[in-house]
Amino acid sequence: MSGTRTRNIILATSAIILLAPHLPAQTDAFVQRTGTKLTLSGAPFRYSGPNIEWLGLEGYGPHDPMGPRLPSHFEIDDAFDTAAEMGAKVVRAQTMGDTVGCPLCIEPTEGNINEAAFASSDYAVATAHKHGMKLIIPLVGDCATCAGGGIGQYLAWHRKPNPQDFFTDPALIAAYEKHIDAVLNHLNPITGLRYKDDPTIMAWENCNMCGLIALIGHPTPESLAQISTWSETIGAHIKQTDPHHLYLDTTGLFRYYAKIIDNPSTDLVTFEFYPHWDALLGPGAPATTAATFSHDAATVTSHGKAFIVNEFGWDPTDWKTPADLEQVLHTLATDPNISGDGFWALQAHLDNFGFQPIPADSTNPIFAEHGESGQWWALYYPGVKTLVNTADDMAARAQQLRAHAYAMSGTAVPKHAIPPRPVITSTVIVGLIAWRGSAGAVRYSVERNDAGSKEWKSICDRCATDADDPWVDPHGTFGGIQYRVIAWNADGIPSEPSDPR
């Protein structure tokens, strides 16, 4: 056995030994709220982690010309492996609970539940449990093919033109509650638990900034009070069905109608923080700065509830320099009124080679920078070049987010995880080699074995990244050649070689 392989086994075994006493206790206990703080198994619980919107259904929230599709098990595994490498304790995943109006959705047509649509979410719940992570699951949110988002689909089903009707019409409220019941009562065949009984789930979320419906229009005290009443109606309904999980209010209304924080069913309150989108909040709204996080946290905790940051931007359209981002991360980590946070948004490797395509992609550089596009917000670990981001800047910011996640959980930043073995997915004559990427890998080496040789020769010594996959052997020949690929982490530690092909 080689020295490298022996060292890798020792490092991996040591990590398992260190984590083993803690993972079961964390994953088998419900996160609870004690006043303005969160606890897990009686201990204080603070976290950071990614939003991974697509775990239940890809191409549903952000626009995707390919349309909705179920993610593969590998994509889900790779996303959680990457989140673990980045120190995540909680993952927020919109499409694990909110999908409506498409054949692969949880609710394809009004009132009809598609149990098969839970397959990816079931696997994601089991995978989160394996990693000792918790989940936040929204119940209505974005929808690229729905006019007006997920709420717009409910309005269309009921032929209601006024968005405010979603919060006031008894039939619409009942329709949404039926959807909620289907999610909470779903039996996961992998875990053997209904979602409402699974401690892997941390919180149910009522909507995705749906208070903007009133705020972008012409809000009145009456319309704001109606949304507040709706939020309590939904929260009380959830807790009647499921007394175990926390209830998260993401209406975003508390800045304008503080009474909503006092709703009895509410445990957590949040806002979404993007200087990129400040203009949407109106000309009178103050600019989003690092101080904004603490101001909102102080408001919520003064009402006796816990405050979390459900979404924040990490990129240069939100925080121009890494120093600006670091100021935000320092504020999040040092403010005791902030219980947790999640950056938007993490992508994964594809099954065959390379990364998932950029969500809500655009080839127009102006729109890519200023519009709604993953060109600025999609994070690929350890970093890729987009129309907005350089690969080096994305890589540096990813490491900032990683260090921050460990700071939030109060643990030292560990060495980087050893990447999984790559899998060569195809070799084409004359040396075109494609491989399935490895979570946490920053570089790849390629080795070649010529016919009749007993040795593997390095022909690419850490010369390739995921952006170079497929890679071309400049000296490829017809037949008699095998290749293998090795992944390297940021500490310069290699994976085991892939199987030859």
Secondary structure as a PSIPRED ss2 file (coil, helix, strand):
# PSIPRED VFORMAT (PSIPRED V4.0)

   1 M C   1.000  0.000  0.000
   2 S C   1.000  0.000  0.000
   3 G H   0.000  1.000  0.000
   4 T H   0.000  1.000  0.000
   5 R H   0.000  1.000  0.000
   6 T H   0.000  1.000  0.000
   7 R H   0.000  1.000  0.000
   8 N H   0.000  1.000  0.000
   9 I H   0.000  1.000  0.000
  10 I H   0.000  1.000  0.000
  11 L H   0.000  1.000  0.000
  12 A H   0.000  1.000  0.000
  13 T H   0.000  1.000  0.000
  14 S H   0.000  1.000  0.000
  15 A H   0.000  1.000  0.000
  16 I H   0.000  1.000  0.000
  17 I H   0.000  1.000  0.000
  18 L H   0.000  1.000  0.000
  19 L H   0.000  1.000  0.000
  20 A C   1.000  0.000  0.000
  21 P C   1.000  0.000  0.000
  22 H C   1.000  0.000  0.000
  23 L H   0.000  1.000  0.000
  24 P H   0.000  1.000  0.000
  25 A H   0.000  1.000  0.000
  26 Q H   0.000  1.000  0.000
  27 T H   0.000  1.000  0.000
  28 D C   1.000  0.000  0.000
  29 A C   1.000  0.000  0.000
  30 F C   1.000  0.000  0.000
  31 V E   0.000  0.000  1.000
  32 Q E   0.000  0.000  1.000
  33 R E   0.000  0.000  1.000
  34 T E   0.000  0.000  1.000
  35 G C   1.000  0.000  0.000
  36 T C   1.000  0.000  0.000
  37 K E   0.000  0.000  1.000
  38 L E   0.000  0.000  1.000
  39 T E   0.000  0.000  1.000
  40 L E   0.000  0.000  1.000
  41 S C   1.000  0.000  0.000
  42 G C   1.000  0.000  0.000
  43 A E   0.000  0.000  1.000
  44 P E   0.000  0.000  1.000
  45 F C   1.000  0.000  0.000
  46 R C   1.000  0.000  0.000
  47 Y E   0.000  0.000  1.000
  48 S E   0.000  0.000  1.000
  49 G E   0.000  0.000  1.000
  50 P E   0.000  0.000  1.000
  51 N E   0.000  0.000  1.000
  52 I C   1.000  0.000  0.000
  53 E C   1.000  0.000  0.000
  54 W C   1.000  0.000  0.000
  55 L C   1.000  0.000  0.000
  56 G C   1.000  0.000  0.000
  57 L C   1.000  0.000  0.000
  58 E E   0.000  0.000  1.000
  59 G C   1.000  0.000  0.000
  60 Y C   1.000  0.000  0.000
  61 G C   1.000  0.000  0.000
  62 P C   1.000  0.000  0.000
  63 H C   1.000  0.000  0.000
  64 D C   1.000  0.000  0.000
  65 P C   1.000  0.000  0.000
  66 M C   1.000  0.000  0.000
  67 G C   1.000  0.000  0.000
  68 P C   1.000  0.000  0.000
  69 R E   0.000  0.000  1.000
  70 L C   1.000  0.000  0.000
  71 P C   1.000  0.000  0.000
  72 S C   1.000  0.000  0.000
  73 H H   0.000  1.000  0.000
  74 F H   0.000  1.000  0.000
  75 E H   0.000  1.000  0.000
  76 I H   0.000  1.000  0.000
  77 D H   0.000  1.000  0.000
  78 D H   0.000  1.000  0.000
  79 A H   0.000  1.000  0.000
  80 F H   0.000  1.000  0.000
  81 D H   0.000  1.000  0.000
  82 T H   0.000  1.000  0.000
  83 A H   0.000  1.000  0.000
  84 A H   0.000  1.000  0.000
  85 E H   0.000  1.000  0.000
  86 M C   1.000  0.000  0.000
  87 G C   1.000  0.000  0.000
  88 A C   1.000  0.000  0.000
  89 K C   1.000  0.000  0.000
  90 V E   0.000  0.000  1.000
  91 V E   0.000  0.000  1.000
  92 R E   0.000  0.000  1.000
  93 A C   1.000  0.000  0.000
  94 Q H   0.000  1.000  0.000
  95 T H   0.000  1.000  0.000
  96 M H   0.000  1.000  0.000
  97 G C   1.000  0.000  0.000
  98 D C   1.000  0.000  0.000
  99 T C   1.000  0.000  0.000
 100 V E   0.000  0.000  1.000
 101 G C   1.000  0.000  0.000
 102 C C   1.000  0.000  0.000
 103 P C   1.000  0.000  0.000
 104 L C   1.000  0.000  0.000
 105 C C   1.000  0.000  0.000
 106 I C   1.000  0.000  0.000
 107 E E   0.000  0.000  1.000
 108 P C   1.000  0.000  0.000
 109 T E   0.000  0.000  1.000
 110 E C   1.000  0.000  0.000
 111 G C   1.000  0.000  0.000
 112 N E   0.000  0.000  1.000
 113 I C   1.000  0.000  0.000
 114 N C   1.000  0.000  0.000
 115 E H   0.000  1.000  0.000
 116 A H   0.000  1.000  0.000
 117 A H   0.000  1.000  0.000
 118 F H   0.000  1.000  0.000
 119 A H   0.000  1.000  0.000
 120 S H   0.000  1.000  0.000
 121 S H   0.000  1.000  0.000
 122 D H   0.000  1.000  0.000
 123 Y H   0.000  1.000  0.000
 124 A H   0.000  1.000  0.000
 125 V H   0.000  1.000  0.000
 126 A H   0.000  1.000  0.000
 127 T H   0.000  1.000  0.000
 128 A H   0.000  1.000  0.000
 129 H H   0.000  1.000  0.000
 130 K H   0.000  1.000  0.000
 131 H C   1.000  0.000  0.000
 132 G C   1.000  0.000  0.000
 133 M C   1.000  0.000  0.000
 134 K E   0.000  0.000  1.000
 135 L E   0.000  0.000  1.000
 136 I E   0.000  0.000  1.000
 137 I E   0.000  0.000  1.000
 138 P E   0.000  0.000  1.000
 139 L C   1.000  0.000  0.000
 140 V C   1.000  0.000  0.000
 141 G C   1.000  0.000  0.000
 142 D C   1.000  0.000  0.000
 143 C C   1.000  0.000  0.000
 144 A C   1.000  0.000  0.000
 145 T C   1.000  0.000  0.000
 146 C C   1.000  0.000  0.000
 147 A C   1.000  0.000  0.000
 148 G C   1.000  0.000  0.000
 149 G H   0.000  1.000  0.000
 150 G H   0.000  1.000  0.000
 151 I H   0.000  1.000  0.000
 152 G H   0.000  1.000  0.000
 153 Q H   0.000  1.000  0.000
 154 Y H   0.000  1.000  0.000
 155 L H   0.000  1.000  0.000
 156 A H   0.000  1.000  0.000
 157 W H   0.000  1.000  0.000
 158 H C   1.000  0.000  0.000
 159 R C   1.000  0.000  0.000
 160 K C   1.000  0.000  0.000
 161 P C   1.000  0.000  0.000
 162 N C   1.000  0.000  0.000
 163 P C   1.000  0.000  0.000
 164 Q C   1.000  0.000  0.000
 165 D H   0.000  1.000  0.000
 166 F H   0.000  1.000  0.000
 167 F H   0.000  1.000  0.000
 168 T H   0.000  1.000  0.000
 169 D C   1.000  0.000  0.000
 170 P H   0.000  1.000  0.000
 171 A H   0.000  1.000  0.000
 172 L H   0.000  1.000  0.000
 173 I H   0.000  1.000  0.000
 174 A H   0.000  1.000  0.000
 175 A H   0.000  1.000  0.000
 176 Y H   0.000  1.000  0.000
 177 E H   0.000  1.000  0.000
 178 K H   0.000  1.000  0.000
 179 H H   0.000  1.000  0.000
 180 I H   0.000  1.000  0.000
 181 D H   0.000  1.000  0.000
 182 A H   0.000  1.000  0.000
 183 V H   0.000  1.000  0.000
 184 L H   0.000  1.000  0.000
 185 N C   1.000  0.000  0.000
 186 H C   1.000  0.000  0.000
 187 L E   0.000  0.000  1.000
 188 N C   1.000  0.000  0.000
 189 P C   1.000  0.000  0.000
 190 I C   1.000  0.000  0.000
 191 T C   1.000  0.000  0.000
 192 G C   1.000  0.000  0.000
 193 L C   1.000  0.000  0.000
 194 R E   0.000  0.000  1.000
 195 Y H   0.000  1.000  0.000
 196 K H   0.000  1.000  0.000
 197 D H   0.000  1.000  0.000
 198 D C   1.000  0.000  0.000
 199 P C   1.000  0.000  0.000
 200 T C   1.000  0.000  0.000
 201 I E   0.000  0.000  1.000
 202 M E   0.000  0.000  1.000
 203 A E   0.000  0.000  1.000
 204 W E   0.000  0.000  1.000
 205 E E   0.000  0.000  1.000
 206 N C   1.000  0.000  0.000
 207 C C   1.000  0.000  0.000
 208 N C   1.000  0.000  0.000
 209 M C   1.000  0.000  0.000
 210 C C   1.000  0.000  0.000
 211 G C   1.000  0.000  0.000
 212 L H   0.000  1.000  0.000
 213 I H   0.000  1.000  0.000
 214 A H   0.000  1.000  0.000
 215 L H   0.000  1.000  0.000
 216 I H   0.000  1.000  0.000
 217 G C   1.000  0.000  0.000
 218 H C   1.000  0.000  0.000
 219 P C   1.000  0.000  0.000
 220 T C   1.000  0.000  0.000
 221 P H   0.000  1.000  0.000
 222 E H   0.000  1.000  0.000
 223 S H   0.000  1.000  0.000
 224 L H   0.000  1.000  0.000
 225 A H   0.000  1.000  0.000
 226 Q H   0.000  1.000  0.000
 227 I H   0.000  1.000  0.000
 228 S H   0.000  1.000  0.000
 229 T H   0.000  1.000  0.000
 230 W H   0.000  1.000  0.000
 231 S H   0.000  1.000  0.000
 232 E H   0.000  1.000  0.000
 233 T H   0.000  1.000  0.000
 234 I H   0.000  1.000  0.000
 235 G H   0.000  1.000  0.000
 236 A H   0.000  1.000  0.000
 237 H H   0.000  1.000  0.000
 238 I H   0.000  1.000  0.000
 239 K H   0.000  1.000  0.000
 240 Q H   0.000  1.000  0.000
 241 T H   0.000  1.000  0.000
 242 D C   1.000  0.000  0.000
 243 P C   1.000  0.000  0.000
 244 H C   1.000  0.000  0.000
 245 H C   1.000  0.000  0.000
 246 L E   0.000  0.000  1.000
 247 Y E   0.000  0.000  1.000
 248 L E   0.000  0.000  1.000
 249 D E   0.000  0.000  1.000
 250 T C   1.000  0.000  0.000
 251 T C   1.000  0.000  0.000
 252 G C   1.000  0.000  0.000
 253 L C   1.000  0.000  0.000
 254 F C   1.000  0.000  0.000
 255 R C   1.000  0.000  0.000
 256 Y C   1.000  0.000  0.000
 257 Y C   1.000  0.000  0.000
 258 A H   0.000  1.000  0.000
 259 K H   0.000  1.000  0.000
 260 I H   0.000  1.000  0.000
 261 I H   0.000  1.000  0.000
 262 D H   0.000  1.000  0.000
 263 N C   1.000  0.000  0.000
 264 P C   1.000  0.000  0.000
 265 S C   1.000  0.000  0.000
 266 T C   1.000  0.000  0.000
 267 D C   1.000  0.000  0.000
 268 L E   0.000  0.000  1.000
 269 V E   0.000  0.000  1.000
 270 T E   0.000  0.000  1.000
 271 F E   0.000  0.000  1.000
 272 E E   0.000  0.000  1.000
 273 F E   0.000  0.000  1.000
 274 Y C   1.000  0.000  0.000
 275 P H   0.000  1.000  0.000
 276 H H   0.000  1.000  0.000
 277 W H   0.000  1.000  0.000
 278 D H   0.000  1.000  0.000
 279 A H   0.000  1.000  0.000
 280 L H   0.000  1.000  0.000
 281 L H   0.000  1.000  0.000
 282 G C   1.000  0.000  0.000
 283 P C   1.000  0.000  0.000
 284 G C   1.000  0.000  0.000
 285 A C   1.000  0.000  0.000
 286 P C   1.000  0.000  0.000
 287 A C   1.000  0.000  0.000
 288 T C   1.000  0.000  0.000
 289 T C   1.000  0.000  0.000
 290 A H   0.000  1.000  0.000
 291 A H   0.000  1.000  0.000
 292 T H   0.000  1.000  0.000
 293 F H   0.000  1.000  0.000
 294 S H   0.000  1.000  0.000
 295 H H   0.000  1.000  0.000
 296 D H   0.000  1.000  0.000
 297 A H   0.000  1.000  0.000
 298 A H   0.000  1.000  0.000
 299 T H   0.000  1.000  0.000
 300 V H   0.000  1.000  0.000
 301 T H   0.000  1.000  0.000
 302 S C   1.000  0.000  0.000
 303 H C   1.000  0.000  0.000
 304 G C   1.000  0.000  0.000
 305 K C   1.000  0.000  0.000
 306 A E   0.000  0.000  1.000
 307 F E   0.000  0.000  1.000
 308 I E   0.000  0.000  1.000
 309 V E   0.000  0.000  1.000
 310 N E   0.000  0.000  1.000
 311 E E   0.000  0.000  1.000
 312 F E   0.000  0.000  1.000
 313 G C   1.000  0.000  0.000
 314 W C   1.000  0.000  0.000
 315 D C   1.000  0.000  0.000
 316 P C   1.000  0.000  0.000
 317 T C   1.000  0.000  0.000
 318 D C   1.000  0.000  0.000
 319 W C   1.000  0.000  0.000
 320 K C   1.000  0.000  0.000
 321 T C   1.000  0.000  0.000
 322 P H   0.000  1.000  0.000
 323 A H   0.000  1.000  0.000
 324 D H   0.000  1.000  0.000
 325 L H   0.000  1.000  0.000
 326 E H   0.000  1.000  0.000
 327 Q H   0.000  1.000  0.000
 328 V H   0.000  1.000  0.000
 329 L H   0.000  1.000  0.000
 330 H H   0.000  1.000  0.000
 331 T H   0.000  1.000  0.000
 332 L H   0.000  1.000  0.000
 333 A H   0.000  1.000  0.000
 334 T H   0.000  1.000  0.000
 335 D C   1.000  0.000  0.000
 336 P C   1.000  0.000  0.000
 337 N C   1.000  0.000  0.000
 338 I E   0.000  0.000  1.000
 339 S E   0.000  0.000  1.000
 340 G E   0.000  0.000  1.000
 341 D E   0.000  0.000  1.000
 342 G E   0.000  0.000  1.000
 343 F E   0.000  0.000  1.000
 344 W E   0.000  0.000  1.000
 345 A C   1.000  0.000  0.000
 346 L E   0.000  0.000  1.000
 347 Q C   1.000  0.000  0.000
 348 A C   1.000  0.000  0.000
 349 H E   0.000  0.000  1.000
 350 L C   1.000  0.000  0.000
 351 D C   1.000  0.000  0.000
 352 N C   1.000  0.000  0.000
 353 F C   1.000  0.000  0.000
 354 G C   1.000  0.000  0.000
 355 F E   0.000  0.000  1.000
 356 Q C   1.000  0.000  0.000
 357 P C   1.000  0.000  0.000
 358 I C   1.000  0.000  0.000
 359 P C   1.000  0.000  0.000
 360 A C   1.000  0.000  0.000
 361 D C   1.000  0.000  0.000
 362 S C   1.000  0.000  0.000
 363 T C   1.000  0.000  0.000
 364 N C   1.000  0.000  0.000
 365 P H   0.000  1.000  0.000
 366 I H   0.000  1.000  0.000
 367 F H   0.000  1.000  0.000
 368 A H   0.000  1.000  0.000
 369 E H   0.000  1.000  0.000
 370 H H   0.000  1.000  0.000
 371 G C   1.000  0.000  0.000
 372 E C   1.000  0.000  0.000
 373 S C   1.000  0.000  0.000
 374 G H   0.000  1.000  0.000
 375 Q H   0.000  1.000  0.000
 376 W H   0.000  1.000  0.000
 377 W H   0.000  1.000  0.000
 378 A C   1.000  0.000  0.000
 379 L E   0.000  0.000  1.000
 380 Y C   1.000  0.000  0.000
 381 Y C   1.000  0.000  0.000
 382 P C   1.000  0.000  0.000
 383 G C   1.000  0.000  0.000
 384 V C   1.000  0.000  0.000
 385 K C   1.000  0.000  0.000
 386 T C   1.000  0.000  0.000
 387 L C   1.000  0.000  0.000
 388 V C   1.000  0.000  0.000
 389 N C   1.000  0.000  0.000
 390 T C   1.000  0.000  0.000
 391 A H   0.000  1.000  0.000
 392 D H   0.000  1.000  0.000
 393 D H   0.000  1.000  0.000
 394 M H   0.000  1.000  0.000
 395 A H   0.000  1.000  0.000
 396 A H   0.000  1.000  0.000
 397 R H   0.000  1.000  0.000
 398 A H   0.000  1.000  0.000
 399 Q H   0.000  1.000  0.000
 400 Q H   0.000  1.000  0.000
 401 L H   0.000  1.000  0.000
 402 R H   0.000  1.000  0.000
 403 A H   0.000  1.000  0.000
 404 H H   0.000  1.000  0.000
 405 A H   0.000  1.000  0.000
 406 Y H   0.000  1.000  0.000
 407 A H   0.000  1.000  0.000
 408 M H   0.000  1.000  0.000
 409 S C   1.000  0.000  0.000
 410 G C   1.000  0.000  0.000
 411 T C   1.000  0.000  0.000
 412 A C   1.000  0.000  0.000
 413 V C   1.000  0.000  0.000
 414 P C   1.000  0.000  0.000
 415 K C   1.000  0.000  0.000
 416 H C   1.000  0.000  0.000
 417 A C   1.000  0.000  0.000
 418 I C   1.000  0.000  0.000
 419 P C   1.000  0.000  0.000
 420 P C   1.000  0.000  0.000
 421 R C   1.000  0.000  0.000
 422 P C   1.000  0.000  0.000
 423 V E   0.000  0.000  1.000
 424 I E   0.000  0.000  1.000
 425 T E   0.000  0.000  1.000
 426 S E   0.000  0.000  1.000
 427 T E   0.000  0.000  1.000
 428 V E   0.000  0.000  1.000
 429 I C   1.000  0.000  0.000
 430 V C   1.000  0.000  0.000
 431 G C   1.000  0.000  0.000
 432 L E   0.000  0.000  1.000
 433 I E   0.000  0.000  1.000
 434 A E   0.000  0.000  1.000
 435 W E   0.000  0.000  1.000
 436 R E   0.000  0.000  1.000
 437 G C   1.000  0.000  0.000
 438 S C   1.000  0.000  0.000
 439 A C   1.000  0.000  0.000
 440 G C   1.000  0.000  0.000
 441 A C   1.000  0.000  0.000
 442 V C   1.000  0.000  0.000
 443 R E   0.000  0.000  1.000
 444 Y E   0.000  0.000  1.000
 445 S E   0.000  0.000  1.000
 446 V E   0.000  0.000  1.000
 447 E E   0.000  0.000  1.000
 448 R E   0.000  0.000  1.000
 449 N E   0.000  0.000  1.000
 450 D E   0.000  0.000  1.000
 451 A C   1.000  0.000  0.000
 452 G C   1.000  0.000  0.000
 453 S C   1.000  0.000  0.000
 454 K C   1.000  0.000  0.000
 455 E C   1.000  0.000  0.000
 456 W C   1.000  0.000  0.000
 457 K E   0.000  0.000  1.000
 458 S E   0.000  0.000  1.000
 459 I E   0.000  0.000  1.000
 460 C E   0.000  0.000  1.000
 461 D E   0.000  0.000  1.000
 462 R E   0.000  0.000  1.000
 463 C E   0.000  0.000  1.000
 464 A E   0.000  0.000  1.000
 465 T C   1.000  0.000  0.000
 466 D H   0.000  1.000  0.000
 467 A H   0.000  1.000  0.000
 468 D H   0.000  1.000  0.000
 469 D C   1.000  0.000  0.000
 470 P C   1.000  0.000  0.000
 471 W E   0.000  0.000  1.000
 472 V E   0.000  0.000  1.000
 473 D C   1.000  0.000  0.000
 474 P C   1.000  0.000  0.000
 475 H C   1.000  0.000  0.000
 476 G C   1.000  0.000  0.000
 477 T C   1.000  0.000  0.000
 478 F C   1.000  0.000  0.000
 479 G C   1.000  0.000  0.000
 480 G C   1.000  0.000  0.000
 481 I E   0.000  0.000  1.000
 482 Q E   0.000  0.000  1.000
 483 Y E   0.000  0.000  1.000
 484 R E   0.000  0.000  1.000
 485 V E   0.000  0.000  1.000
 486 I E   0.000  0.000  1.000
 487 A E   0.000  0.000  1.000
 488 W E   0.000  0.000  1.000
 489 N C   1.000  0.000  0.000
 490 A C   1.000  0.000  0.000
 491 D C   1.000  0.000  0.000
 492 G C   1.000  0.000  0.000
 493 I C   1.000  0.000  0.000
 494 P E   0.000  0.000  1.000
 495 S C   1.000  0.000  0.000
 496 E C   1.000  0.000  0.000
 497 P C   1.000  0.000  0.000
 498 S C   1.000  0.000  0.000
 499 D C   1.000  0.000  0.000
 500 P C   1.000  0.000  0.000
 501 R C   1.000  0.000  0.000
